[in-house]
Amino acid sequence: MSVSQRPIAILLMAMGGPDSLENVEPFLLDVRGGRPTPPELVAEIRERYRPRAGSLRQSGLPRM
């Protein structure tokens, strides 16, 4: 498969998100239907959430 024909995947997160950096991995497990996420990907995604870490719990929305 050539580079121009590679499939593209987009994850639309209407499911919310993790409420802390520690909950990134369990959140991904839930989003992926119980399939484990490779540790290097968990680390990458955790780093993407890190700048917003202080605001993850302060959404103002009730927890379910």
C-alpha positions in Angstrom: 0.0 0.0 0.0 1.5 3.3 -1.0 1.7 6.3 1.3 -1.1 8.1 -0.6 -3.4 5.0 -0.1 -2.8 4.4 3.6 -6.1 4.5 5.5 -6.6 7.4 7.9 -8.4 6.9 11.3 -10.0 9.7 13.3 -11.2 9.3 16.8 -14.1 11.6 17.6 -14.3 11.8 21.4 -17.9 12.4 22.2 -17.3 10.1 25.2 -15.6 12.8 27.3 -12.1 12.2 28.4 -10.0 11.2 31.3 -10.3 13.2 34.5 -6.6 12.9 35.4 -3.4 11.8 33.8 -3.5 8.5 35.8 -6.9 7.7 34.1 -5.6 8.1 30.5 -4.9 4.4 30.2 -8.2 3.2 31.7 -10.0 5.7 29.5 -8.3 4.4 26.4 -9.2 0.8 27.4 -12.8 1.8 27.6 -12.7 3.7 24.3 -11.0 0.8 22.5 -13.6 -1.7 23.7 -11.3 -3.4 26.2 -8.5 -3.9 23.8 -5.2 -2.9 25.5 -3.3 0.2 24.2 0.5 -0.2 23.5 2.4 1.4 26.3 4.2 3.8 24.0 0.9 5.1 22.7 -0.5 5.5 26.2 2.6 7.6 27.0 2.2 9.7 23.9 -1.4 10.4 24.6 -0.7 11.1 28.3 1.8 13.8 27.2 -0.8 15.4 25.0 -3.1 15.7 28.0 -0.3 17.0 30.3 -0.7 20.7 29.4 -4.4 20.5 30.4 -3.8 18.3 33.5 -5.0 21.0 35.9 -8.3 21.5 34.1 -9.2 17.8 33.5 -11.2 17.7 36.7 -12.7 21.2 36.4 -15.1 20.7 33.5 -18.1 21.8 35.5 -20.0 18.8 34.3 -21.5 16.3 36.7 -19.7 12.9 36.9 -21.6 9.8 36.0 
